[in-house]
């Protein structure tokens, strides 16, 4: 299994996931410019099966159509956020749903808070792609349309129950490093250390 973190634009990240044996792949959040990801797909001879959106905001989804047109991939999103996309969603996913790329499993977690239909993705048993839910040492905004402080706090409590060894791959390069273990984030991130929603709301 390979997961490549790709910078798109000034500080967005997209993620190219593929099974080395079957070459089946998925691209998470193509962003405004998917040229680097498309180049890797071509150079590596990958079979892009899915374009996956963690949420509907344009800085994560603007290149959906270009990638789908060039590769024939299916678009995957939550039903809630998919309704806000300009491209038609082929597969709706939510909590407990999963897709596979050969031997690589993609398990979806419903993650409302930044948007109503935000998603996080557990890739295999090693990675957690968090979109704009959890950043390194911070979390996504809750004051945009569809955002909810209460929902974000509940989502973060759910993420805290996951394996400490998971590598957190966020949707933006907003922290001191581009990734971290979830265990370390549980120890140092204020948004995960907050004991209740009142404390969380003061951060």
Beta strands, then each sheet from edge to edge (+ up, - down):
strand 1: 2-8
strand 2: 12-18
strand 3: 24-28
strand 4: 47-52
strand 5: 74-77
strand 6: 91-92
strand 7: 98-101
strand 8: 104-110
strand 9: 119-123
strand 10: 127-131
strand 11: 134-135
strand 12: 138-139
strand 13: 167-170
strand 14: 179-181
sheet 1: 1+ 2- 3+ 4+ 5+ 6+
sheet 2: 7+ 8- 9+ 10- 13- 14+
sheet 3: 11+ 12-
end
